[in-house]
């Protein structure tokens, strides 16, 4: 058995997935997730997130590569893994005509060590919905039912494929809080999302997927490190980029202007902002649409898509 | 977390209490859970319930005029036993085969099968548990038909009753396995009304459901004995007439077994667990 506190609960090596038509959705990715960690796979639609997580759930065999979940191959050694994992697919998968309580009871009968159904339904805020048929639930309520059932067996590893898609802001925050509490109690969580704020709110580590490959991975700080900050504003008529102090002196590493709108990229945000604002103050210019933001996941995310599109990054 | 951290944690994960519950699932418990849910769903689909329950009771009467033109007595058959085997044959086809084609396709398209595969059920358990209510209803229906025919049509007690159960089990198992196979190449519930037709027609015409094989020309009858549902019908009919030799009984059982193995093998290779995208 696995007892080491610090071992990697999920290990993925050179994973590839090729669909029937020959489409290569996952093109050789490697990562690992430690016990008690929230790991996020971030990417645009079609980046390969769901294709990857389905392989980890053991729903299909990879074309190439190796997967270990709790020390086992989740596809070939299905019985050794399933009673220790909880899965939330990207889309429901519950009969429309069953009620919430009937669905939970069915799932409980198929789950080792299942806790009382009412308890997990309460955890996700579906207490008042026991008698409601699945088809009458809102999209967000269905996501929460799905989460409740993934938690039914008290899993050690939780796979959440876009867990908050369709949830309103409050529901999303509730889910985040629940996932954090699970992590704090030792559950390992692998989640996919295309919401940057979800990654910022939850992830201990992340990987940004792009076209089936991992473009960058690490802690949020590691992923944003080395990414430039941004500053943008609009110059009034009659003023041009050349009227500003020399950009290189302000630490600016890249710029573009479009009409009156100026966008600067900088590795020294404070120096750039001070320089520009001092100049504006001195010349009596009002900078409309002033926006100053430090390096963020969004920056990293958009930067990666941009670089890959231009073939800059290999 | 605050001072009640541990309780809050075990409350969230449910793990600490998992060992206390010690509730490992067993295949039996999982099949029961899934079968019960399927039965609930079946009860909510009145159209399917009607087809499954009423058609096998009503259809045999449409066969009756054809029977009147056949010299049944010469073949050792009576009208009553012929109607009974027809009804049981329709039960194979309507209570189990077509109804399960629908269920398998519907569950696949709703992503229910995919979701079940993320859990502890094995693939075989998923297919078996889903089929459970239809199989139980079919079997119960056959027993009701047998008793009803004895009581109302005065067909007398079966002369070789030990053939009835193998016959019924073979018929329902082959029907369920072929339903899973048919569902593998059926994209929607609607197209299931077409993809299920070949087996329906072939069985009605050739397996002794509407026309007793005993009245067919010998060569044709021998060929028809190899059809998927023929062995089950022969066993049931033989169970009543007592006119199935040991040799023929063995042949029927082996044919049924061969179809079951073939269907299970094909389902293992071909079954689609999620919709095509």
Interface residues (C-beta under 8 A of the other chain):
Chain A: X57 X58 X59 X78 X79 X82 X83 X85 X87 X89 X91 X92 X93 X94 X95 X96 X97 X98 X102 X103 X105 X106 X107 X108 X109 X110 X111 X112 X113 X114 X115 X119 X120 X123 X151 X152 X153 X154 X156 X178 X181 X182 X184 X185 X186 X187
Chain B: X1 X8 X9 X10 X11 X12 X13 X14 X15 X17 X18 X19 X21 X22 X23 X24 X25 X29 X30 X32 X33 X34 X36 X37 X40 X41 X44 X45 X107 X110 X111 X112 X113 X114 X115 X116 X117 X118 X119 X120 X121 X122 X273
